[in-house]
Amino acid sequence: MASAIRRNEDGEHDTLSSSLQHNELSISDWDTLPDIMDILEPFHHWQLKLQKKDHFGQLHDIFPAMDELLGQLEESKQLYESISRRHNTQHIRTSINTAWLVLNK
């Protein structure tokens, strides 16, 4: 919050700076959060699994994770392309495509 406190022209602290006045989630943003959590859950699962003591970041541990995550992203891409006609999901589709490109690289 300290970064949000600014001095106005009179030198007084302005705690409601213009950059934070509209920094809140809308109702549709809150509705989107469970969808985002569903997309990210496999990443969380594999992160925890690969952090265990018996995993050392070897390729035979990582390749199954990458294959599954790419498959999950493919399914998510198809799902959000089919529902994009009814809902504005461009930001989610862009994020999924970006994640797929990075993981596939």
C-alpha positions as CSV (number, residue, x, y, z in Angstrom):
1,M,0.0,0.0,0.0
2,A,3.0,2.3,0.6
3,S,3.5,2.6,-3.2
4,A,-0.1,3.8,-3.6
5,I,0.4,6.7,-1.3
6,R,1.4,9.7,-3.3
7,R,1.7,13.4,-2.6
8,N,-0.8,15.6,-4.4
9,E,0.0,19.1,-5.6
10,D,-0.4,20.6,-2.1
11,G,2.1,18.1,-0.7
12,E,-0.5,16.1,1.2
13,H,-0.7,12.4,1.0
14,D,-3.2,11.0,-1.5
15,T,-4.1,7.4,-0.6
16,L,-6.7,7.1,-3.4
17,S,-4.4,7.7,-6.3
18,S,-6.0,7.5,-9.7
19,S,-4.0,4.3,-10.5
20,L,-5.8,2.4,-7.7
21,Q,-9.3,3.9,-8.0
22,H,-10.3,1.3,-10.6
23,N,-8.1,-1.5,-9.4
24,E,-10.8,-4.0,-8.4
25,L,-12.3,-7.1,-9.7
26,S,-15.7,-6.9,-11.4
27,I,-18.5,-9.5,-10.9
28,S,-17.4,-11.1,-14.2
29,D,-13.8,-11.2,-13.0
30,W,-14.9,-13.1,-9.9
31,D,-16.8,-15.5,-12.1
32,T,-13.7,-16.1,-14.2
33,L,-11.4,-17.0,-11.3
34,P,-12.7,-20.6,-10.9
35,D,-12.0,-21.2,-14.6
36,I,-8.5,-19.8,-14.2
37,M,-7.9,-22.0,-11.2
38,D,-9.1,-25.1,-13.2
39,I,-6.6,-24.3,-15.9
40,L,-3.7,-23.8,-13.5
41,E,-4.5,-26.8,-11.2
42,P,-2.5,-29.3,-13.3
43,F,0.5,-27.0,-13.2
44,H,0.2,-26.9,-9.4
45,H,-0.1,-30.7,-9.2
46,W,3.0,-31.3,-11.3
47,Q,5.0,-28.6,-9.4
48,L,4.3,-30.3,-6.1
49,K,4.9,-33.8,-7.6
50,L,8.3,-32.8,-9.1
51,Q,9.4,-31.1,-5.9
52,K,9.4,-34.3,-3.9
53,K,12.7,-35.8,-2.6
54,D,12.8,-38.6,-5.1
55,H,12.6,-36.3,-8.2
56,F,15.7,-34.6,-9.3
57,G,14.5,-32.7,-12.4
58,Q,15.6,-35.5,-14.7
59,L,14.1,-35.7,-18.2
60,H,12.2,-39.0,-17.5
61,D,10.4,-37.1,-14.7
62,I,9.7,-33.9,-16.7
63,F,8.6,-35.3,-20.0
64,P,5.4,-36.9,-18.7
65,A,4.5,-33.6,-16.9
66,M,5.1,-31.7,-20.1
67,D,3.0,-34.1,-22.2
68,E,0.1,-33.9,-19.7
69,L,0.3,-30.2,-19.4
70,L,0.3,-29.7,-23.2
71,G,-2.7,-32.0,-23.4
72,Q,-4.5,-30.1,-20.7
73,L,-3.8,-26.8,-22.5
74,E,-5.1,-28.3,-25.8
75,E,-8.3,-29.3,-24.1
76,S,-8.7,-25.9,-22.5
77,K,-8.1,-24.2,-25.9
78,Q,-10.9,-26.2,-27.4
79,L,-13.2,-25.6,-24.5
80,Y,-12.7,-21.8,-24.6
81,E,-12.9,-21.6,-28.4
82,S,-16.3,-23.3,-28.2
83,I,-17.7,-21.0,-25.4
84,S,-16.2,-17.8,-26.8
85,R,-19.3,-17.3,-28.9
86,R,-21.3,-16.9,-25.7
87,H,-18.8,-15.2,-23.4
88,N,-15.9,-12.8,-23.8
89,T,-13.0,-15.2,-23.1
90,Q,-10.3,-13.6,-25.4
91,H,-8.0,-12.9,-22.4
92,I,-8.2,-16.5,-21.3
93,R,-7.7,-17.9,-24.8
94,T,-4.6,-15.6,-25.2
95,S,-3.2,-16.8,-21.9
96,I,-3.7,-20.5,-22.8
97,N,-2.1,-20.0,-26.2
98,T,0.9,-18.3,-24.7
99,A,1.3,-21.0,-22.1
100,W,1.1,-23.6,-24.8
101,L,3.7,-21.9,-26.9
102,V,6.1,-21.5,-24.0
103,L,5.7,-25.1,-22.8
104,N,5.9,-26.5,-26.4
105,K,9.2,-24.6,-26.9
